[in-house]
Amino acid sequence: MTLVRPDDELSLVDLLDRLLAGGVMITGDITISLADVDLVHVSLRALISSVQTLLEPGSADA
């Protein structure tokens, strides 16, 4: 694993490559309410990873 220093330039492609190599979990909740009454609640969960990372030996599902 390569560490990135704050003064290093990092392109979008490099960032995406690092995220897919290790995987990233994104979670979030959105609630729309009116007068303290919840009208809409959306819960988001996403796992972003490359297929190669998911199929590596030693992973939880492999």
C-alpha positions as YAML, in Angstrom:
chain: A
units: angstrom
residues:
- id: 1
  name: MET
  ca: [0.00, 0.00, 0.00]
- id: 2
  name: THR
  ca: [1.33, 3.42, -0.97]
- id: 3
  name: LEU
  ca: [0.78, 6.37, 1.31]
- id: 4
  name: VAL
  ca: [-0.21, 9.71, -0.20]
- id: 5
  name: ARG
  ca: [1.31, 12.86, 1.21]
- id: 6
  name: PRO
  ca: [-0.79, 16.06, 1.26]
- id: 7
  name: ASP
  ca: [1.49, 17.74, -1.30]
- id: 8
  name: ASP
  ca: [1.21, 14.85, -3.81]
- id: 9
  name: GLU
  ca: [-1.05, 15.28, -6.82]
- id: 10
  name: LEU
  ca: [-3.63, 12.54, -7.21]
- id: 11
  name: SER
  ca: [-5.65, 12.17, -10.39]
- id: 12
  name: LEU
  ca: [-9.25, 10.99, -10.42]
- id: 13
  name: VAL
  ca: [-8.20, 7.76, -12.14]
- id: 14
  name: ASP
  ca: [-5.65, 7.01, -9.41]
- id: 15
  name: LEU
  ca: [-8.21, 7.70, -6.70]
- id: 16
  name: LEU
  ca: [-10.79, 5.45, -8.37]
- id: 17
  name: ASP
  ca: [-8.18, 2.70, -8.79]
- id: 18
  name: ARG
  ca: [-7.32, 2.83, -5.07]
- id: 19
  name: LEU
  ca: [-10.97, 2.78, -4.04]
- id: 20
  name: LEU
  ca: [-11.77, -0.21, -6.25]
- id: 21
  name: ALA
  ca: [-8.67, -2.10, -5.11]
- id: 22
  name: GLY
  ca: [-9.67, -1.92, -1.46]
- id: 23
  name: GLY
  ca: [-13.40, -1.39, -1.70]
- id: 24
  name: VAL
  ca: [-15.47, 1.29, -0.03]
- id: 25
  name: MET
  ca: [-18.80, 1.22, 1.79]
- id: 26
  name: ILE
  ca: [-21.11, 4.22, 1.44]
- id: 27
  name: THR
  ca: [-24.09, 4.66, 3.74]
- id: 28
  name: GLY
  ca: [-26.53, 7.47, 4.20]
- id: 29
  name: ASP
  ca: [-30.01, 8.39, 5.35]
- id: 30
  name: ILE
  ca: [-32.28, 11.07, 3.92]
- id: 31
  name: THR
  ca: [-35.47, 12.17, 5.65]
- id: 32
  name: ILE
  ca: [-37.90, 14.73, 4.25]
- id: 33
  name: SER
  ca: [-40.24, 16.11, 6.88]
- id: 34
  name: LEU
  ca: [-42.83, 18.84, 7.13]
- id: 35
  name: ALA
  ca: [-43.88, 20.31, 10.50]
- id: 36
  name: ASP
  ca: [-41.94, 17.58, 12.35]
- id: 37
  name: VAL
  ca: [-43.81, 14.83, 10.46]
- id: 38
  name: ASP
  ca: [-41.58, 12.48, 8.47]
- id: 39
  name: LEU
  ca: [-42.97, 12.22, 4.94]
- id: 40
  name: VAL
  ca: [-40.18, 10.32, 3.15]
- id: 41
  name: HIS
  ca: [-37.27, 8.32, 4.56]
- id: 42
  name: VAL
  ca: [-34.61, 6.86, 2.25]
- id: 43
  name: SER
  ca: [-31.80, 4.67, 3.54]
- id: 44
  name: LEU
  ca: [-28.86, 4.17, 1.19]
- id: 45
  name: ARG
  ca: [-26.22, 1.44, 1.42]
- id: 46
  name: ALA
  ca: [-23.68, 0.78, -1.33]
- id: 47
  name: LEU
  ca: [-20.54, -1.34, -1.59]
- id: 48
  name: ILE
  ca: [-18.18, -0.28, -4.35]
- id: 49
  name: SER
  ca: [-15.39, -2.66, -5.23]
- id: 50
  name: SER
  ca: [-13.81, -4.38, -8.19]
- id: 51
  name: VAL
  ca: [-14.83, -7.94, -9.06]
- id: 52
  name: GLN
  ca: [-11.24, -9.06, -8.60]
- id: 53
  name: THR
  ca: [-11.20, -7.73, -5.03]
- id: 54
  name: LEU
  ca: [-14.47, -9.47, -4.19]
- id: 55
  name: LEU
  ca: [-13.28, -12.81, -5.59]
- id: 56
  name: GLU
  ca: [-9.88, -12.82, -3.85]
- id: 57
  name: PRO
  ca: [-9.16, -15.91, -1.75]
- id: 58
  name: GLY
  ca: [-9.74, -15.25, 1.92]
- id: 59
  name: SER
  ca: [-12.65, -12.90, 1.42]
- id: 60
  name: ALA
  ca: [-15.80, -13.57, 3.48]
- id: 61
  name: ASP
  ca: [-17.89, -15.00, 0.59]
- id: 62
  name: ALA
  ca: [-15.21, -16.79, -1.44]
...
